[in-house]
Amino acid sequence: MEKIKLPHNYTPRPYQLPLLKAIDEGCKRAYCLWHRRGGKDTTLWNIIILRAFDKIGSHYYFFPTYTQAKKVIWDGVNNDGFKFLDYIPAELIKAKNSTELKIELVNGSIIQLIGTDNYDAIRGTNPVTCVFSEYAYQNPQAWEVVKPILRVNGGIAIFNTTPQGKNHAFDLWNMASESRDWFTQKLTVN
């Protein structure tokens, strides 16, 4: 059997390395305030794949809506013409459910895309990784639902967004950027 290397077909840009290092070293909370086209979803999608093989469990990737999750990741293609789902080598996938946007891996982990427009559907679950993509546009109640779960199970939460005024994402950024327990990184187009 040929060895499979993860990440698969992903080479981080230099400015993405501090986030990858922080997660690799055990950081449990991260917030990436990166500019548009900064590679937020490509990087975080690859982190969640790595986490799914490192820690068996449920790994949720949140978007503001189910439709956006389907367009960006499930059906999405990056700037190089590479499908997001192809970052997971086919031989590591046990099953795909395109209705639930769920991938079951051969090790038993689940990666699922979820819209926070229906955050109540996650009540009672036990995710060990949660990525919140474009958090400024999400329903912040999804974070409130999973925050105590991740606190108890030692799970990871990573947020990304482009700024959208002074809202819940702005407040979370201010708190996170002043906390020693959070990795934060702000990147402008400059």
Secondary structure as the mmCIF struct_conf table of DSSP 4:
data_model
#
loop_
_struct_conf.conf_type_id
_struct_conf.id
_struct_conf.beg_label_comp_id
_struct_conf.beg_label_asym_id
_struct_conf.beg_label_seq_id
_struct_conf.end_label_comp_id
_struct_conf.end_label_asym_id
_struct_conf.end_label_seq_id
BEND BEND1 LEU A 6 PRO A 7
BEND BEND2 ASN A 9 ASN A 9
HELX_RH_3T_P HELX_RH_3T_P1 PRO A 14 GLN A 16
HELX_RH_AL_P HELX_RH_AL_P1 LEU A 17 ASP A 24
TURN_TY1_P TURN_TY1_P1 GLU A 25 GLY A 26
STRN STRN1 ARG A 29 TRP A 34
TURN_TY1_P TURN_TY1_P2 ARG A 36 ARG A 37
BEND BEND3 GLY A 38 GLY A 38
HELX_RH_AL_P HELX_RH_AL_P2 LYS A 40 ASP A 54
BEND BEND4 LYS A 55 LYS A 55
BEND BEND5 GLY A 57 GLY A 57
STRN STRN2 SER A 58 PHE A 63
BEND BEND6 PRO A 64 THR A 65
HELX_RH_AL_P HELX_RH_AL_P3 TYR A 66 ALA A 69
HELX_RH_PI_P HELX_RH_PI_P1 LYS A 70 TRP A 74
BEND BEND7 ASP A 75 ASP A 75
STRN STRN3 VAL A 77 VAL A 77
TURN_TY1_P TURN_TY1_P3 ASN A 79 ASP A 80
BEND BEND8 GLY A 81 GLY A 81
STRN STRN4 LYS A 83 LYS A 83
HELX_RH_3T_P HELX_RH_3T_P2 PHE A 84 TYR A 87
BEND BEND9 ILE A 88 ILE A 88
HELX_RH_3T_P HELX_RH_3T_P3 ALA A 90 LEU A 92
STRN STRN5 ILE A 93 ASN A 97
TURN_TY1_P TURN_TY1_P4 SER A 98 LEU A 101
STRN STRN6 LYS A 102 LEU A 105
TURN_TY1_P TURN_TY1_P5 VAL A 106 ASN A 107
BEND BEND10 GLY A 108 GLY A 108
STRN STRN7 ILE A 110 GLY A 115
HELX_RH_3T_P HELX_RH_3T_P4 THR A 116 ILE A 122
TURN_TY1_P TURN_TY1_P6 ARG A 123 GLY A 124
STRN STRN8 PRO A 127 PHE A 132
TURN_TY1_P TURN_TY1_P7 SER A 133 GLU A 134
HELX_RH_3T_P HELX_RH_3T_P5 TYR A 135 TYR A 137
BEND BEND11 GLN A 138 GLN A 138
TURN_TY1_P TURN_TY1_P8 PRO A 140 PRO A 140
HELX_RH_AL_P HELX_RH_AL_P4 GLN A 141 ASN A 153
TURN_TY1_P TURN_TY1_P9 GLY A 154 GLY A 154
STRN STRN9 ILE A 156 THR A 161
BEND BEND12 GLY A 165 ASN A 167
HELX_RH_AL_P HELX_RH_AL_P5 HIS A 168 SER A 177
TURN_TY1_P TURN_TY1_P10 GLU A 178 GLU A 178
TURN_TY1_P TURN_TY1_P11 ARG A 180 ASP A 181
STRN STRN10 TRP A 182 LEU A 187
#
